[in-house]
Amino acid sequence: MTNEQYQSVAKTIKERRSVSWSKMNGQKIPDEVVNDLLSLGHWAPTHGRTEPWHFLVYAGDALTQFGKAHADVYWNNTAEDKRQEATREKLEKNVEKASHLVVAVMKRGINPKIPVLEEIAAASAAVQNVLLGAQALGIASFWSTGGMTHNPALKAHLGLGEEDVILGLIFLGYTDEPAKEGVRNSHVSEKVKWL
C-alpha cells in the first residue's frame, strides 16, 4: 500500500459520521451500489471463515412495510402502561427518508469451537466495512440499535434463529446536511500502552 492509498483510507475512516435517518433527504441509491457496499462487508475478517454476517435489505415498498411491521412489533410486545403512540409512529415513519434499510445479523457458523464473541466481532467488522464504503461514496449511513432491535420479538418476526443476533439497523441514504466535525472524548494515547 502506498502512502497515498493509506491517506485515502485514513481520511475515510476519520471522516465517517453517523447521519440520523431524520437528516436523510429521500434520494434513492441504486440497488447495485448497495449490493456493492454489502460485498465490502463480505471481506471482513472471520475466524475459521465462518462468515457469520447476513444482511436483510429493504427498499421501496418493502422498506415502508418494514417500518409498519417494526412499529407493530413494538406495540404488540410492549406492556400497555409503557408503550407510547409517539414511539410507535416514530418506528413506522423513520424509514421514509432513507433509501435502503439493512438489518445486520450475526448468524452462528457451524464450528462450535469459535466463541460467539468472535462471530459478533466478525459481523460487526462487516458492518464497519459497509459504513466506510458508504462514506467513501458520499452516502449517509446510520447504524441504529433503537426500537426493537435487541428484542426477541423482532428476531422472531424476521424468522431468525435463537442464536442469531441482530446487530442493528443500517439506514442508508443521502443528506443535504453538512458533515459534522469529528469528536473524541479522549486522546488515543490514553488507550494505548507500549510495552
N, C-alpha and C positions, 0 to 999 in steps of 0.2 A: 504494500500500500504506500502510495506516495504521500508526501506531506499535504499536497493539495486535496487528495481524497480524504485524508484524516480530518483536515479542517472542515470539509464539507459535511462529513458525518458528525463531527463535534458541534458544528453550527446547528444542524437539525436537532440534535439531542438537546442542546441548551435553549433553543427557541421553541421547543414543543410546549404548548399550553393547552389546557382543557378549555373548551368553549361550550358553555352550557347550551343545551337544546333550545333554551328560550332565546338565545342570541343567534341562532341559525336563521337563514332567510328563505328557506323553502326551495332554493335552486337545487336541481337534481344532478346527481353524479351518475355518469354512465355505469351500468351494471358491470361492464368489463373492467372498469377501473377498480371497483370494489372487489371484484374477483382477484385482480392483480394484488391488491393490498392484502387480501386473505392468504394469497400464495406466499407473501413475505412471512406471514405468521407460521407457515408450514416449515420454514427454515430455522425455527427456534431450536436451541439446544435441548436434547432429550436423552435421558439416561436409558440405555438399552434400546434406543429407537422405538420407544412405546408410542411416541407422537400422540399424547393424550388430549390435544386441543381439538375442539369441534366448534363449528360456528353455524348458528341458525340465522339466516339472513331474511330480513323483512323489508319489502319495498312496495310502493303503490298501495293497492287495496289491502294487501296482507299487513302492511305497516299500520294502517288505520284499524284493522281488525285486532292486531296485537294490542294496541292502546286500549281498545274496549275490553278485551279479554283480561289484560293486566288490571284494569280498574275493577272488573267483576271478581277476579280472584281476590283482590284486596277486600272488597265489600263482603264477599261471602265467607272470608276466613279471618275477619277481624271482629272482635267482640262488639256487640251493638253499642255499648257505652263508650267505646274507644274509637270507633270508626267515624270519619268525618267526610261529609259530602265534598268539601273543598279538595281533600286528598284524592278522592275518587275521580273528580273532574280533572285534576292535575295529571293523574296517571293516564287518563284517557286522551287528554289533549297534548301531552308533552311530545308526542310523535309528529305533530302537524308540521313543524318547521324543519324537521330532519329529512334528509334524502333517503337514508337507509338506517336500519337498526340491526345490530348484530348481537345476538345473545352468545356470549363466550362461555363455553362449557369445558370443564375438565372431565373426561371420561377415563376411568382407570384402564391402564394397559393390562395385558394378560399375564405379566410377570409379577406375581405377588411379593417377590423379594424387594421390589422397588417401593420405597416408602411413599405414602400418599403425599407427603410434603413435597417430594421431588416431582411428582406428577403435577401438583398445583403450581410449583415453580416453573416447570416447563411450559405449561399452558399460559401462565402469566407472562412469560417471556414472549410467547407467540402474540399475545395481545399488545405488548410493547412494540413488537416489530410492526404490527398494523398501525399503531398510533404514530410511529416515526415515519412510516411510509406516507401516511396521510399528511403529516406536517410537511414533508418534502414536496408534496404535490399541491400545497396550499389548501388542503381540505381540513375543515374544522372537525374536531373529534371530542367526545366526552365519554369517559369510562365511568358509568354510574353503577352504584350498588344500592340505590334507593328503592323505594317501593317494596315489592315483594321478592326482590332478587334472591335473598337468602332464606325465604320461607319455603318449606317443603311443598306447600300448595302450588306454587308456581312451577316447581320442578315436576310435580305430578301432572299439571296442566300441559306441560311441554312433552310429556311422555318419557322423561329421563329416569334413569335407574337410581336405586338407593345410594350407590356410592358416587354417582355423578355429582359434580359441584358446579353451580352457576357462578362464574367469576365476576360477571357483570353484564350490563347492557352497554354496548358501544353505539352511541349516536354519531352518525356521520352526515356531514352536510357542508354548506358554505356559510360564511358570515360576512357582514359588512362592517363589523366592529374591528377597530384597530387591535393589534396583538398587545397583550399585556406584557409588562416587563417582568422578567423572572425574579423570584424572591426565594431565598432560602433562609431558614431560621438559625443556621449555624454555618461555620466555615468548614470546608472539607477536612482541614487539619484536626478538627475536633472528633472526626470519625475514623481517622487513620492513625495507627500506631506502627512505626517502623521498628523492627527488631533486628 
